[in-house]
Amino acid sequence: KFYVNWHSVAVDAGFIYVDRKNFSRIIEKLTESEIDQVLDDYFEKEFAGRVTMIAGGTELEQFLRAMEGWLLGSGFHYRHITNNEVETYVIQHNMGNKSGYYLKSYLKRALEFVKAKHVEAKSTPDTVWLVFAP
């Protein structure tokens, strides 16, 4: 089931497996401004097609299912908490400051793209917090 729902479509959408430590080393060499520029370009040109291919559409629920598949497939530990129509994800990445910034910025933009409301995101060298309303 996991293969069918995540791995098989991830390859078709252009995802590859990258060593976590090497990804962190590369990202740590970029400034936050450079990370933002990379994300600006990706979200302008490719994100809509990627999320549609992976999630089957651009609805929030579809994206969250795909995001959780990616988190599991990447080996990230996470918690998902729902409280009074507020969704919170706490993602443990343990990849450093800039990788945390990249993940926070990517996921915040993605949630806003799929129409989550009041998206707040924070990151540390180890953790990303996402809080939003559906």
Residue pairs with C-beta under 8 A, 6 or more apart in sequence:
2 69
2 72
2 73
5 65
5 69
6 66
6 69
6 70
6 72
6 73
7 73
9 53
9 54
10 54
10 70
10 73
12 53
13 50
13 53
13 54
14 50
15 54
20 95
23 95
23 99
24 95
24 96
24 98
24 99
27 35
27 95
27 96
27 98
27 99
27 102
28 96
28 97
28 98
28 99
30 38
30 98
32 98
32 101
35 98
35 101
35 102
35 105
36 105
39 102
39 105
39 106
39 109
43 109
43 113
47 109
47 110
47 113
48 58
48 113
51 57
51 58
51 62
51 63
51 66
51 110
51 113
51 114
52 58
54 66
54 70
55 62
55 63
55 65
55 66
56 62
58 113
58 114
59 114
59 115
60 111
60 114
60 115
60 116
60 134
62 114
63 110
63 111
63 114
64 87
67 107
67 110
68 78
68 80
71 78
71 91
76 91
76 92
76 93
77 91
77 92
78 89
78 90
78 91
78 92
79 88
79 89
79 90
80 87
80 88
80 89
81 87
81 88
81 89
81 90
82 88
85 133
85 134
86 131
86 132
86 133
87 116
87 130
87 131
87 132
87 133
87 134
88 129
88 130
88 131
89 107
89 128
89 129
89 130
90 127
90 128
90 129
91 103
91 107
91 127
91 128
91 129
91 130
92 126
92 127
93 99
93 100
93 103
93 126
93 127
93 128
94 125
94 126
95 103
95 125
96 125
97 123
97 124
97 125
100 123
100 124
100 125
100 126
100 127
100 128
101 123
103 123
103 128
104 121
104 122
104 123
104 128
104 130
105 121
107 121
107 128
107 130
108 119
108 121
108 130
111 119
111 130
111 132
112 119
116 132
116 133
116 134
117 132
117 133
117 134
118 131
118 132
118 133
119 130
119 131
119 132
120 129
120 130
120 131
120 132
121 128
121 129
121 130
121 131
122 128
122 129
123 129
